[in-house]
């Protein structure tokens, strides 16, 4: 039995525990900073496997660090378990059918992500025990990836500074290693304060905060022409001042996400958005408060670890789909038009440098994409894994956990995240990450190369984009 087979066997032995965790976290469906039951379930499972727990690090109530061993290279796995608002959905059902209308759901598959990393960490621990391989295995329980950034608080406090290798994964529609960057992002609340008045009788006596917010959005829409095309500005109203049209609204608040391929670019654009908001306040005679809520760095893929993870994916292989899986995937694929499926695969095609035709005629990905390394190109999303990658050599892979063309943050993803499709992708990811961890721990030269590449990729070290006064708490 070769190394990949032994690791896969260890993961198989933890299959039922991992699936039970994934089901439980899916059922809890707890949004950012409120993942109390989810964090408790995963940390208890790790403690039962012999890991020592550090609870509530950095003041994060739903975070933890689980550690096994105390010698050899430090190999870390990242776990997430937060859900998304308003994506409640019945498990495995290929039509929109919320369990509870308006409730949260795992539309990004983080229940699989956390449970898969659990299986990887435990499999590596068991492998070390059996073979005598010296390694310290860590699992970082990371809350609030969707909004808040638990990993940023870890990074800011130096938790990754002495880690030799970090491995992460994410459920998706296809199987590949991420060799590209991602967009840095900051979340900002722009709050305007005005003065109420009768909108018909004395509108001149009022100062409309809602007008200010709308003028800000108009100004930012004009700003889009004059920022780099890779940047993104998007917003949502947090407060519109009330529902009465005959009242001049005294309060309004918009929540902006500002994204760019690099942190410095993002911060420069943020300063320009701030100026647009100040101009809107001046035009309307209102007061402006700017509150930076969070900030994530761009992702820096470590080439040595990424190539290692890719090789391990090739040895482990794609999820072992059967005819029942293919039938279920076909049902979900039928909920989307061909154009929608193609649009949802755009980021996958960019990350793999493959044409859409590569996936034509398939409802499930049954191969491993070639490794494509292009760190100067940014995938369109954002993740706080980027902050980890500035602190320690990091590699991240994607494993298919649903039908090809499934989009993230959708009810389709929520449904498949608690189905055989999701569970099979999760277990394959666990095996690939555990195998990569074992090989990294056994190869000092590889770890030295990874450290050297990391220093070259991040010559200025880590500058935390999170506001100094940011706290790990849900923002109403």
N, C-alpha and C positions, 0 to 999 in steps of 0.2 A: 504494500500500500504506500503510495507516494504522499508527499507532504500535503498537497491540495486535497487528496482524498481523506487524509486523517483530519484535517481542519473541517472539511465538509461534514465528516462524521460527528465531530464534536458539536457543530451547529445543529445537525439533525437530532442529536440527543436533547437539545434544548428547544426543539421545535414547538412542542406543546406549550411550554412556558412562555416563549416569545409570542406565539399567536394569542394566548390568553391575555398577555399584557396589551397587545395591540388592540384586541377587542375591548378590553376594559377602558383604555384611554380613549378609544373612539366613542365609547358610550358616555364617558364623562364630558367630553367635548367642552373643555374649559378654555376660554380666551385668555389673552395675554395678562400676565401677573396674577391670574386667578386659578392657576393649574394645580390647586391644592391636592386633589385626589390623584391626579395623574402623576405628579412628582412623588407622592407618597407610595404609590404602587410600584413605580420603577425603582426607587431607592430601596424599598423593602425587599424587592426581588434580588437586587445586587447585594444587599447585606446578607441575605440568606445564602448567597453564593460565596461568602467569605470576604467581601469587600468592606473596608472601613469607610465610614461616612463622615463627611463634613457637611453639616446642615446650615442652611441660610447664609452662605458666603456672600460677602459684599452687601449685606443687608437685604438680599433677595429672598423673600419668604418661600418661594417655590423653586429655588435653585438648590443644587447640591453637588458635591464632588465625591465620587466613589473611587477608592484606591485599593489595589491588591499588589502585594510585593513591595520590596524596598531596595532592590538592587537592579543593576543593569540599566539599559536605556529606558527612558520614559516614553511609552506609547499611549496616546490618548485617542479616545473616540468621543464624538460630539453627539449628544442626544437632545432632541426637541420634542415637545408634546403639547404645544398650544394650538387651539382651534381658531376658526375664523367666524366672525359674526354672520348670522342669518344664512348659514349653509347647512342647516339640519336636513338630513336625508335618510331614508330607509336604506339599510345595508343591502348591497347587491342588487338593488332594484333599478332597472333601466328605464325608468320614467320618473319625472320630478314628483316626489312624494315626501314632504318633510315629516320627520317624526314629530316635530313641534314647530309650528309656523313661527318664523322669526328667531328661532333659537340658533345657537352656534353649531357648527359642524366641522369635520376634518376635511375641508375642501382642498388642503394642500398635502394631506397624507402624513402629517407629523406624528400621528399615532404609530404608523409604520416606522417612521424615522427613529423615534425613541426606542421602540422595541427591537428594531434591527440592530442598532448600536449596542443595546444590551446583549443581544445574542453574540455579537462580535467580540465584545469585551470578555464575556464569560468563556467563549470558545478559546480565545487566546490565553486566558488564565489557565484553563484546563490543559491546553497544549503545553504550556510552560511547566506545569506540574508533572506531566507525563514524561517530557523530554529533558527536563533540567535546564531549559533555556532561561537565562537570566533576563528578566524584564520587569519593569514596574508598569502596571496596566491601570489607566485612569479612564473614568467615564465622567464627562462633564454634563450634568443635568442643566440644560440651558432653556430658561423660560423666555417667552415674549419675543420670538424671532420675528413674528409678523408685525409687531409694533411695540417698540420699547428697547429691544436689544440686550438680552441677558449676557451674551458673549462679550459685548462691549464693556460691561462692568467688570467681567472677569479679566479682560485684556488690560483695562485701565489699572487694575489692582496687581498686575504682574503674574497672574496665575499660569500663563503659558510660557513664561520666560525660560523655564528650565525643562520644557518638554522637547523631546528630540524629534518626534514625528506625530502629526495629527492626521487622523483619517475621518472623513465625513461622507455621508451619502444623502441622496434625496430621491424620493419616489418620483417617477416621471413616465412618459410614454415610450422611452427607448433606453438602450443600454450603452453607456459611454462614460468616459472620464472627462471631466471639465478641464480643458487646457486653455480656457480663455478667462479674462477678468469678468467683473460685473460692475454695475453702476454704484458708485458711492451715493448715499442719500442722507438728507436731513429732513426731519419733520418739524414744522414751525407753526405755531398758532399766532395768527394776526387778529387781535381783538380791538374793536373800535368802540369808543364810548361817546355818545352824543347827548341830545336833550329831547325829551318828548314834547309833543304839541298836537293840537287838533289839526289833522291833515287838510281839512277844508277851511275851518274857521281862522286858523292862525299858523299856517305852515311856515311862515317866515320866522316864527318864534322858535322853531325846532331846529335841531341839527341831526341829520339822519345818519346813524351808524351803518344802516343797511346800504344807503347810497355809497358810503365810503368803501364798504366791502365789494360792492359791484364795480365801482370804478377801479379798485385794485385789480380785480379779475380781468377787466377790459385792458388795463395797462399791461398786465402780464401776458395777455394774449398777443398784444403788439410786440412785447419783448421777445417772444419766441423767434421772431424773424432774425434777431440779432444775437442769439446765443448759438453755440455749436450744435449741429444737427443731432448729435448723439445724446444731448441733454434732454431731460424730461421735466415738465412742470405739470402737476395735477393737484386738484384741491377738492375739498368737501366743506360744506357749511356745517359748523358746529352750533351756531346760534344765528337766527334771523330776526331776533328781536320781538317776535310775537306773531300772532295770526290776524291782527286787526288792521285792515288796509287804511282805516281812517285815523291811524295813530302814526306820527313820525317816530320811527323806531330808535330807541336810545342805545341799543346794544346790537352788535353783530360780531361774529367770529368765523374766520375761515382757517382750515387746517391745510397747509401746503406740504407736499412732498417735492423736494428739489433734488434732481439726480443728475449725475455726470460721470464720465468714465474714471475720473481721478478725484481724490478728495479736494485737492487745491482748486480744480475747476468748479466743483460743486460749491465750495465756500465762496468763490468769486461770484458765481451766479446768485447765490443767496444774498450777498450784499446788494446786488442790483434789484432783487425782488424786495428787499427791505426798503430801498429808496422809492420804489413804486408805491409801496404801502404808505410811506411817509407823505408822498405826494397826494395820495387819495385822502389822507387825513387833513392835509392843508386845504385841499379843494372844498372839503365839506365842513371844516371847522370842528372836527372831532378829535378826540384824544386817541392815540395809538399805543398799544402795549404789544411788544414782540416777545414771545416765549419760545425758545428752542426746546423742543421736547426730546428729541433723540438725534443720533447721527451714526451712520454705518460707513465703514471704509470700503473701498473697492477690493475685490478679491485678487490675490497674487498667487497663482498656481505654482507650486514647486515642481520643477520638471522631473527631478530624480524620483521623488515619491509618486508623482502622477504616472510616470511610465511604469513604475513598480506596480501600482494599483491596477493599471490597465492590463499588464501581463497576468496578474492574479485573476482579473475578470475573465480573461481568455481561458485560463485553466479551469476556473469554476464553471464558466459557461453561462448562457442565458437561463432564465427561469425555465423549468421543465414543464412547459404547457402541455395539457392533454386536450382531448376533444371537447370535454365539458368547458374547459377554459376558453377554447376558441369560440364555442357557441355563445358563451356569456359576453365575450369581447365583441362579437358581431352585433349583439343586441345594443351594447353601448355605442358602438360605432354608428349604428343606424339612427341614433338620436342627434347626429350632427350631419350637416351637409358636407359635400366634398370640399367646398371652399373653406368652411369652418375648420375642418380637420387639417387642411393645408396651413391655414393661418396659425393654428395651435402648434404645428410642428416647426414653425419658422425658427424658433430659438434652438431647437434640436439640430436643424440643418446647418445653422451657423456654427454651432459647437462641434459638429462632426465633419463639416465641409463636404457633406454628402448631398446629392441632388434629391429632390422629392421622389423621383422615380425609384430610388433605392427602396422605399417603403411601399411602393405601389402594389395594390392587390393584397395587402396584409392587414389583418386586424390586431395582430400582436407582433412585437419585435422578438425574433428568435435568434438574433446574432449579437455580436459585440462590435460596435463601430471601431474603425481604425483610430488610433490615437492622433489627435490633431492639436498641436500646441501653437497657440497664437495669443500670447498674453497681452498684446497691445490692443486687441479687440475686446470689447466689453459685451457680454450677454445683457439683454435688456432689463433683467430684474436686479434686485438688491438683496443682500443677506449679511447678517453680522458675522458669518464665517470669514468675511473679508478682514475684520479686525483681528481674528485669530491668525490669519495668514501673514499679517504684518509682524506678529510676535514669535511665530514658530513655523518651521516648514510644514506645509499643509497640502493635502490632496483630497479631492472630492469627486465622487462618482455618482452617476444616475443609473438607477435600475428600473426597468419597466414594471409598473404596478397597476397597469390598466391598459385599455385599448389604445392603439396608435391614434393620435389625433385628439386625445383627451386633453383639455386645457386645465391648468391649475386654477385653483380658487373657483371651482364649479361644483354643482351638485353631482355631476357625473364622477368627479374625482372623489367626493365624499362617499358616494355609494361604493365605489371600487376599493376604497381604502379599508373597507371591512368585508372583503370578499376573498375567495381563493386567489384571484389575480394579484391583489395587493400582498397577500401573505407569501406567495411564492417569490415575488420580486424582493420582498423584505429578507427572506432567508438566503437568497442568492447574494444579495448585497452584504449580509452578515459574513458569509463565508469568504467573499473576496476581501473584505476589510480585515478580517482576522488573519487570513493568509498573508496579506501585505504587512500587517503588524508583526507577525512572526518573522518574516524575512527581513524586515527592517531591523528588528532587535538583534538578529543574528549576523548583521553585516555592518561592522563599524565603518568600513570604507564608504558604504552607501550613505550612512548617516552623516559622515564628514562632508561628502559631496553635497548632500541636501542642505547642510548648514552653510556651506560656501555659496551655493546658489541663492539661498535666502538672503545672505548678506549683500550679494550683488543686486538682487531684485529690490531690496528695501534699504538702500545705503543710508538713508536718513533716519532709520528706525521707525518707531511707531509714534504717531501723533494722534491722540484720541479725538475723534470728531464730536464726541458727546459733550454737551455743555457741562461745565464744571459743577453747576448746581443741580444737574439732572439727578433724579432719584428713581429707583425702581418701583414705580407705582402706576396704576391705571389712570389715564387721563380722561376725565369725563368729557 
